[in-house]
Amino acid sequence: MAELLTPTKPLAVNPLKACQPIGASLAFLGLADCLPLEHGARGCTSFNKLFFMRHFNEPIALQTTAMDQITTVLGADGSIVEALATICERDRPKVIGLISTGLSSMQGSDIPRTVAEFRAKHPEHAGIDVIVAPATDTLGCLESGFALAVEAIIEALAPVGAALRLRHQVNVLASAMLTPGDVEDIKVWIEAYGLTPIMLPDIADSLDGHLTDTGFSTLTYGGTTGDEIGRMGRSAATLVIGRSLDGAADLLRERTGIPDYRFDGAIGLAASDAFSDALGAIANRAMPAKVARKRAQLLDAMVDTQFQLGGARIAIAADADLCASLVAFFVEMGAEVVAAVASAKGQQLASLPLDSVVIGDLEDFEWLARERGADLLVTNSHGADIAKRTGAALLRAGFPIYDSYGAHAESFVGYAGGRRTLFRIADLLAANFQELRPYRSRFRAEPDAARRSSLP
């Protein structure tokens, strides 16, 4: 059992976490024909949009109610109504994700009441769903904001009550730790068992980086549709990847009565085996040959890279779901995790096979990595300077990654993802290995001087 340690310093230095509104916006970006609307200051949304655009290298649909000092003091209800009406008339989305921020939470905005006021004033937009996600900046992190938005989506759109089950259809609640590449690989993995997945949210469909014939759109380019969410009540089972989505999973099970399988992650051999076993139980079939071959390839990669990873000293900094999943992966591969820093508390952190986990920032991470002699750092792009200062290698993971092309396409999950990750880590460690300078005696280094000094 790991002890959770929280530094007592009064501020964050070199912050690790991204705020909840970013996470909530990311979840809504996984819905089809959706436009996230952040109820807060213009600068906050611009900051979030910039991070998304640098991470995904794509134009990102994101709007704001543009609260200023006057509306913050006198009330911003009119800004919400006006913003919703403008978006409905101009963009015609199918879903608007209305996200509260730290500023609107501090003001005490009653957003559900304001949405009801909008409905009363503009009945012509009754067909457009407005989903409210309370995601203040003052609590949690990207991961928890993402989870709150997924809960809000289920509350607003998921069916209630039992329905005729489709034995080859499954729901998948996908945590914020998963990249678009991860989500795409999970869909292929599930389909290999003859099952049809409904991903919620599906960022592989909307943020994978693909060109469309229609050109630029102010709405999302793909994602989970409303019809798909409406069919979730007919699935045979729900697969939940990431402990942060336990609340959303509880809500979906309560509304539909569908049994679920929950996983802390899907990185590494043991986690992949657990996921494959669940798919086999749902589909009532043995592991498909092509999946078994990927498993055999991962086993071979584990043998090939054991000399690089065995005993390597690893430091990890990420949101709780990703941090826990990576710790389990490195421990399984024989590495030594010397430091683990999470951006916010998560229930899975206490069960990690470590002495302690720090709830902190990248300053804490750098100090621990330097003090404990880490060979490899695993964190987002903000860790690049730390890697230079400490002399450690850097594996980029998490959000944001803005100094490496194709971060959104990287996949860590499953047998194939685990194999690619092992090879990447081994290459990083090999390239960064610093051989000790050989010992040279003074006689060998300076033969003439040594000979002269030995004469009487």
N, C-alpha and C positions, 0 to 999 in steps of 0.2 A: 504494500500500500504506500502510495506517495503522499508526502506532506505538502500541502499547498501553502506556499510562502508569498506574502504580499509585501513588497517594499514599503517603508514608511515615509519615503520622500514625498514632498507636497506637490510635485508636478511630474509630468512625463517628459523625458528627455529623449529625443529621437524616437517618436512614437511608433509602435508596432501595429496597433489596431486601426482599422478603418471604421467609420461610424455606422450606426444602425440604418440611417436613411440610404446609404450606398447599398447595403445588403438588401433592403426592401425593394429598392429600384431594380437591382439585379434579378430578383425573383419575378417581378412584373415584366422584365425584358424577356423572360422565358415564356410569355403568353402571346398568342397570335393576335395581330392587329391591335396592339395595346400601346398606350402612351402613359408612362409614369408622370405624375404631377406631384412635386414636392411643395408642401405648404410651409414656406420659410423665406429667407432672404435670397435675393438674386445671386449673391456671391457664393452662398453655400451650394446651390445647385450647379453653378458654373464650375466650382471646384470638383464636385462629384463627376460631372460630365467629362471634365478633362482627364480624370483618372481612368474612366471607362474607355475613352478614345485612345489613350496611350496604351492601355492594356490590351484592348482588342484590335487596335488599328482599324477601326471602323467608325463611321458616323453613328452617333447614339441618340435615340429619341428620348428626350428628357425635358420636362417643362417645370415652371415654377410659378407660384402666385406672387412672387416679388414683393414680399413684405418689406416695408421701410419703417423709419422711426415713427411716422405718424400712424400707420395702420397697426403697428405693434402696440402703441399706447391706446388708441381710440377703438381698435377692433378691426379684424381683417376678414370678417364673415363675407362682406361684399366682394372681397378679392377672390374668395373661393368660388362664389356663385358666378362671377364674371369669367373666371378662368375656365370653369367647367363648360359654361355656355359657349365660349369662344372655341374651345377645343372640339366640342361636339359639332358646331356649325362648320368649322374650317377643315378639320381632319377626319371626321366621321369614324372614330375608332369603335371597336366592339367592346373594349374594356378600358377604363381609366383607373389606374392605381393611384389613389390619393394618399400621400404619405405625410404624416406629421413629422416635424423636426424639433430640435431643442428650442428654437425660438418660439414656435407656435405652442409647444407644450408649456413653456414658461409663461406665455401670455394666458394660457388656460382656455384655448380654443375648444369649443364644443363642435367638433367636425361632423359627427353623425346628425346633429340637429341642423347644421348648415346644409348638409347634403339633402335632407328632407325639404328644406326651404328651396333649394335648387329644383327639386322634383316638382314642387308646387308651382313654381314660376315658369318652368319649362317642360310641360308635359309632352311636348313634341319629341323630346330626347329620351323617352321612357325605355326604348330598346337598347340603350347603351348602359352597360353595367358600370357602376362606380363602386370600387372596393376600397374601403378605408383601412389603412395599416398604421397603427400607432407605433412609431419607431423613433423615439426621441434620441438625440445625440448623447444625452447625459448618462445613458445606461448601455451596457452590453457592447457589442461590436458588430462587424459586418455579418458574421454568422448568425447572431441572434436576431438581427433585423431581417435577414432573409427568412428565418424560421417564422417570425411574426407575420410576414407577408404571405407565406404559404398557408398558415392557419387562417388568415383572413380570406384567402382565395377559396379554401375548402368551405369555410363558413358561408360564403356568399354564393358559390356555384355548385358545390357537390350535392348530389341527390340525398334525400333522406328516406330511410326505410329499405327493406329487403327487396330484391328484384331477381328475376331469372338470371342465373349465373352463366357466364360463358367460360367454360373450363380451360380455354386456351388464351384467355386474356388476363393480364396482370397489371396492377398499378405499381408505379415506382415513384417514391418520394425521394428526390435527389438533393443532397445537402449542398451548401454553398462551397464546400471544399472541392467539389468536382468541376473540372474544366469542361468546356464544350467537347474536347477530345475524349475525356473520360465518359461523358454521357453518351456519345456516339458509340464508343466501344461497349458500353453496358447494353445498349439496344441490340447490337449485333450478337452479343453474348446470350441474351435472352432469346432472341430469334433462332439461335442455333438449337435450342431445345424445342422448337416448334411453337413458341409462345409469342403473343403479340403484346408489346409493352405500351402503356400510356404513361409517359414521363410527366411529372409535375415538380417544377417547371422544366421545360425542354429548351435549355440554352444551346444545345447542339444544333437545333433547327434554326435558331434565330441569331446566334452569335458566333457561328463557326467560320464566318468570313467567306461568303459566297456572293457572286455577282448575280443580279436578277435582270430580266428583260425589261422590267418596268422602270428601272433606274432608281433614283433616290426617293425614299419615302419617309414621311415624318412619323410613321408607325413602325413597329417591329416587323422584321422581314420573315418571320416564321414563329414557331413555338406551339405550345399546347393550345388547342382550340376549345371553345366553349362546349362544342358537341362531345369532344373527348372527355372533358371533365364531367359532363352529364352522364357518360357511359361508365364512369368509374364505379358506380354502384352495382354493376353487373360483372365485375372481375372476380376471378377465382381466389385471388390473394393479393396482398399489398406487400411490396418489398421496400423497406425503409433503410436508406444508406446514410448514416450519420446520426449520432445520439442527439444532436441539437433539434432534430425533427420529431422527437418523441411526443411533444405536445400536439403537433399536426397529425401524427399517426393515431394518437388517442382520439382526436376529434373525428377523423375519417372512420375509424372503427366504430365509434359511437353512432355515427350517422348511418352507416351502411351495414354494420354487422359483419364485415369481411375480415377474416383472420389475416394477421400480418406476420412477417418475418423481419427481424430488426438486426442490423449489422453496424458495428462501429466504423467499419470501412471496408474497402475491397482491394487493398494493396498488399501484395505478398502471397505466399503459398497458403498459409492457414486461412486467411480471410477469403481468398479466392475459392478454396475448397468448400468453405462454409456456404458461400453464395451459390456455388455449383450444386451442392447437395440440396439446397432449398429449391432450386430450379428443377432438379431431378424429381424431387418429391411432388412438386406441383404438376409437372408434365407427366409424371409416372413413367419415366424412361431413364436408361443409363446415360452416362456422360457421352455425348456425341464424339465421334472419332476426331473431328477437327479441333474440338476443345481439348480432348485428351492429348493430342499432339502438341498443342500450345503449353499444356502442363508439363509434358516431357521436356520441352525446350527450356522452360523456366528452371526445371531441376538441373539441366545441363549447365545453364548460365550460373546457377548457384555454385556448382563445382568449379567452373572456369574462373569465377571472380573471388573465390574464398580467400586467396592470399592477399588481395587488396582490401577486402572488407573485414576479414577476420581480425578483430582487435582494433580496428580503426576507431578513432575517438570522434564522436559526432555531437554537434550542438544544433538544436532545432528551435525555431521560433515561428509560431503560426497561431491561427485561431484554434480553439480547443479540438474540434473534430479532426482537422488536418494534423495537428500536433500529435494527438493520440494515435492516429493511424500510422504516421511516420515512425513514431517511437516503436510501435509493435513490429513494423517492417524491419527496422534496423536491428532490433534485438533478435528477431528471428534469423537474420542473416549473419549473426555472429559479431556484429559491431558493438561498441560500447557507447551508449548515449551518456555523455558526461554533463550535458546541460539541456534542459527543456524549459522554454519560456512560452507561456500562452498569453494572448491578448486580454482574455477575460475568463472567468471561472466557467467550468463545464463539469457536469457530473461524472464524466468518464475519466477525468484527469487523476482522481484519487486512486483509481484502480491500476494505474500504470506501474510496471515493474521497475520503479526508480525510487531513490530515497526522497526526492523532492521535485516539485514543479513550481516554477516562479510565475506568478501572475504579474507581468511587468511590461517593460518596453525594451527597445533595442539597446539602450545604454546598459541595462542589466544583462542583456544577452552578450554584449561585447565583453563585459567584465568577466562573466562566467566562462566564455569561450577562451579568453586569454589566460585566466587563472588556471583553467583545467586542461590547457593544451589541446584544444580541438584541432583535428586534422581537416574536418569538413564542416562547413556551415550550411544549414538548410533553412532558407527563409526567402522573403520577397526581394525585389530589386534594391530596397533600401539597405540590404546587407552587403552590397558590393564594396563600399568604402571600408566596412568593418573587415571584410576578407582581406583587403589590401593592408590594413593596419596590423592585423594579426598574423598574416602570412598563411592563412588557411584557404582551402579551395571552397568554392561556393556552388551549391546546387539550388537554382532558383525554383521556388514553389510558393504557392499562395497568391495573394493580391496586395499590391499591384506588381506586375512585371512589365517594365517599360523599356528595358535595355536589351531585349532579346526577341528577335522575330519569331512568330509562331508559338508564343506561350499558350495561346488559347487552344492550339491544336495538340499540345503535349498530352499524353495519356500515361497515368501512373497505375491504373487499375487493371485487374485481371491478370491472367498468366502472361499475356503478351506485353502488357504495360509494365509488369514487374520485371520481365526480362530486359526490356529497353532501359528501364531505370537502373538496373544493376550494371549494365554496360556503361551507361553514362557516368555513374558514380565511380566505377573502376577507372575509367579514363581520366576523370577529374583528379582522383587521388594519385594516379600514376604520373600525370603531368605536373602535379604540384609537389611531388615527393622531393625533399631536399636531402641529398646524400651528405653524410658527415665528411668533412675534409679529412683525408688520410693523414695519419701521424708521420711526420718526417723528422728524423733526428738531425741535429745540427751538422753532423759529419756528412750526411748525405746531401743536405741542402747547400752547404758551403764547404766543399772538400778542401780547397786550398787554405781557407782561413782556419778550418779545423786542424789541418796538418801543421800549420805554423804554430797554432796555440799549444800543440802537443810536444813541440821541440823544447829542449832544456834551455 
